[in-house]
Amino acid sequence: MIGFYNASVILTYLGVVSAVFGMSQAFNGNFKIAILCLMISGLTDMYDGTIAKMIKRSEDAKKFGIEIDSLCDLVCFGVYPVVIGYCLGMDQWYARIIYMCYVLGGVIRLAYFNVTEEQRQAHSSSRRKHYQGLPITSVALIIPIVYQLRRFFPEEFPYIYVAMLAVIAFLFVFDFKVFKPDKKCMLAFVVIGALIAVKMFLL
C-alpha cells in the first residue's frame, strides 16, 4: 500500500476525514455538526506538526508529510468553508465569484508557504517566528466564532458569511506578518474552540 502511515500523517488523515463528514452534514443542513467538524480538523492540523517532531522519520516521510499536510489543508480549510457557504443558500453569481477567489487565494497561500518554508529550512533550523499572509488553518477558529452571529442575525448571516470569506481570501495573499502561536497560544485556541462548541450545543 503506497503512502506513509506514521502517527503524524494519520492525524492529518483524520482531519480530512472529519472535513468530508462535515461537508455531508452541511449538505443535510446540520451546520452545528459541520462547524464542529471544522474545528476538529483544525485541532488535528494544530498538533500533527508537533507529533511529527517527536517521531523518527525518513527524509521521504518528511517530504510526504509536508505535501499531504498542504493537500489536506486545501480540502479542510479551502474547499470545506465554500461548501458551507453554498449550503447556507448563497449560490448567487457574486457568491460564486467570492468562492472562486477564496479557494484560489488558499491555493496560492499554501503553495507560497511550501516554497518559502523549504527555502527557510535549507538555510536555518530555527523555529519559524511568523507567517506571511493569513494562515489558511486560521479559518478553523475564525469561522466558528463568526458563526455565533447566526443566532442574532439569522436572515442576514449567509451574507455575513460570504463577506467574511471575501475578506479572508484577500488576507490569504496580502503580504503582512502574522505571529506564529506558541504552545500557550495553541492551548488558548483549544480552550476557545471548546467553549464555542459548548455554547453551540448546550446554550
C-alpha positions as CSV (number, residue, x, y, z in Angstrom):
1,M,0.0,0.0,0.0
2,I,1.6,3.3,-1.1
3,G,1.9,6.3,1.2
4,F,3.3,6.8,4.7
5,Y,1.5,5.9,7.8
6,N,3.0,7.3,11.0
7,A,1.3,9.0,13.9
8,S,1.7,12.4,12.4
9,V,0.2,11.8,8.9
10,I,-2.6,9.6,10.4
11,L,-3.6,12.6,12.5
12,T,-3.6,14.7,9.3
13,Y,-5.7,12.0,7.6
14,L,-8.2,12.2,10.4
15,G,-8.5,15.9,9.8
16,V,-9.6,15.4,6.2
17,V,-11.9,12.6,7.2
18,S,-13.6,15.0,9.7
19,A,-13.9,17.6,7.0
20,V,-15.5,15.3,4.5
21,F,-18.0,14.1,7.1
22,G,-18.7,17.7,8.0
23,M,-19.4,18.5,4.4
24,S,-22.1,15.8,4.3
25,Q,-23.6,17.3,7.4
26,A,-23.6,20.8,5.8
27,F,-25.5,19.4,2.8
28,N,-28.1,18.0,5.2
29,G,-28.4,21.3,7.0
30,N,-26.7,20.2,10.2
31,F,-24.5,23.3,10.4
32,K,-23.6,22.9,14.1
33,I,-22.1,19.5,13.4
34,A,-20.4,20.9,10.3
35,I,-18.8,23.7,12.3
36,L,-17.7,21.2,15.0
37,C,-16.1,19.0,12.3
38,L,-14.2,22.1,11.0
39,M,-12.8,22.8,14.5
40,I,-11.8,19.1,14.8
41,S,-9.9,19.4,11.5
42,G,-8.2,22.5,12.9
43,L,-7.3,20.6,16.1
44,T,-5.7,17.8,14.2
45,D,-3.7,20.2,12.0
46,M,-2.6,22.1,15.0
47,Y,-0.8,19.1,16.6
48,D,0.3,16.9,13.6
49,G,3.4,19.0,13.2
50,T,4.2,18.7,17.0
51,I,3.9,15.0,16.8
52,A,6.0,14.9,13.6
53,K,8.9,16.4,15.5
54,M,8.6,13.8,18.2
55,I,9.0,10.7,16.0
56,K,11.8,9.5,13.8
57,R,11.0,9.8,10.1
58,S,12.9,9.2,6.9
59,E,13.5,12.1,4.5
60,D,10.9,10.8,2.2
61,A,8.4,10.6,5.1
62,K,9.2,14.2,6.0
63,K,8.6,15.4,2.4
64,F,5.4,13.4,2.2
65,G,4.2,14.9,5.5
66,I,4.7,18.4,4.1
67,E,2.8,17.6,0.9
68,I,0.0,15.7,2.5
69,D,-0.5,18.5,5.1
70,S,-1.0,21.1,2.4
71,L,-3.3,18.9,0.3
72,C,-5.4,18.2,3.4
73,D,-5.4,21.8,4.3
74,L,-6.8,22.7,0.9
75,V,-9.7,20.3,1.4
76,C,-10.3,21.2,5.1
77,F,-9.9,24.9,5.1
78,G,-10.1,25.8,1.4
79,V,-13.0,23.8,-0.1
80,Y,-14.9,23.0,3.1
81,P,-15.8,26.6,4.0
82,V,-17.1,27.1,0.5
83,V,-19.3,24.1,0.8
84,I,-20.7,25.5,4.0
85,G,-21.4,28.8,2.2
86,Y,-23.2,27.1,-0.6
87,C,-25.3,25.0,1.8
88,L,-26.3,28.2,3.6
89,G,-28.1,29.1,0.4
90,M,-25.5,31.5,-1.1
91,D,-25.3,30.4,-4.7
92,Q,-25.7,33.8,-6.4
93,W,-23.2,34.8,-9.1
94,Y,-21.3,37.2,-6.7
95,A,-21.1,34.5,-4.1
96,R,-19.6,32.1,-6.6
97,I,-17.0,34.7,-7.6
98,I,-16.1,35.0,-3.9
99,Y,-15.9,31.3,-3.6
100,M,-13.5,31.1,-6.5
101,C,-11.3,33.9,-5.1
102,Y,-11.3,32.2,-1.7
103,V,-10.2,28.8,-3.0
104,L,-7.7,30.4,-5.3
105,G,-6.3,32.6,-2.5
106,G,-5.9,29.4,-0.4
107,V,-4.1,27.6,-3.1
108,I,-1.7,30.5,-3.7
109,R,-1.1,30.8,0.1
110,L,-0.4,27.1,0.6
111,A,2.0,26.9,-2.4
112,Y,3.8,30.1,-1.4
113,F,4.2,28.8,2.2
114,N,5.6,25.5,0.9
115,V,8.2,27.2,-1.3
116,T,9.3,29.7,1.4
117,E,9.4,27.0,4.1
118,E,11.6,24.7,2.1
119,Q,14.0,27.6,1.4
120,R,14.0,28.6,5.1
121,Q,14.7,25.0,6.3
122,A,17.5,24.7,3.8
123,H,19.3,27.7,5.5
124,S,18.1,27.6,9.1
125,S,17.0,25.0,11.7
126,S,15.4,27.6,13.9
127,R,11.7,27.8,14.7
128,R,9.6,30.0,12.3
129,K,8.5,33.1,14.3
130,H,5.9,34.4,11.9
131,Y,3.9,33.7,8.8
132,Q,3.4,35.9,5.7
133,G,-0.3,36.3,5.0
134,L,-3.1,34.8,7.0
135,P,-2.6,31.0,7.6
136,I,-5.3,29.1,5.9
137,T,-5.8,26.9,9.0
138,S,-6.9,30.0,11.0
139,V,-10.4,29.6,9.5
140,A,-10.9,26.7,11.8
141,L,-11.3,29.2,14.6
142,I,-12.5,32.3,12.6
143,I,-15.5,30.6,11.0
144,P,-16.8,29.1,14.3
145,I,-16.5,32.5,16.0
146,V,-18.3,34.3,13.2
147,Y,-20.9,31.5,13.1
148,Q,-22.1,32.6,16.5
149,L,-23.7,35.7,14.8
150,R,-26.2,33.4,13.1
151,R,-28.2,33.3,16.4
152,F,-28.6,37.1,16.3
153,F,-28.8,37.7,12.6
154,P,-30.4,34.5,11.1
155,E,-31.6,36.2,7.9
156,E,-28.5,38.3,7.3
157,F,-26.0,35.6,8.3
158,P,-25.5,34.0,4.9
159,Y,-24.4,37.4,3.5
160,I,-22.2,38.0,6.5
161,Y,-20.6,34.6,5.9
162,V,-19.8,35.3,2.3
163,A,-18.5,38.7,3.1
164,M,-16.2,37.1,5.7
165,L,-14.9,34.7,3.0
166,A,-14.1,37.6,0.7
167,V,-12.1,39.3,3.5
168,I,-10.2,36.1,4.3
169,A,-9.5,35.5,0.6
170,F,-7.7,38.8,0.5
171,L,-5.8,38.2,3.7
172,F,-4.5,34.9,2.4
173,V,-2.5,36.7,-0.2
174,F,-1.9,40.1,1.4
175,D,1.8,40.4,2.4
176,F,1.7,41.1,6.2
177,K,3.3,39.2,9.1
178,V,1.2,37.0,11.4
179,F,2.8,35.9,14.7
180,K,3.2,32.1,14.8
181,P,1.5,31.0,18.0
182,D,3.5,29.2,20.7
183,K,2.2,26.3,22.8
184,K,0.4,28.6,25.2
185,C,-1.5,30.3,22.4
186,M,-2.3,26.9,20.9
187,L,-3.8,25.8,24.2
188,A,-5.8,29.0,24.4
189,F,-7.2,28.3,20.9
190,V,-8.2,24.9,22.0
191,V,-10.0,26.3,25.0
192,I,-11.8,28.9,22.9
193,G,-12.9,26.2,20.5
194,A,-14.2,24.1,23.3
195,L,-16.2,27.0,24.7
196,I,-17.7,27.7,21.3
197,A,-18.7,24.0,20.9
198,V,-20.3,24.0,24.4
199,K,-22.2,27.2,23.5
200,M,-23.4,25.8,20.2
201,F,-24.8,22.6,21.6
202,L,-25.7,23.3,25.2
203,L,-26.7,27.0,25.5
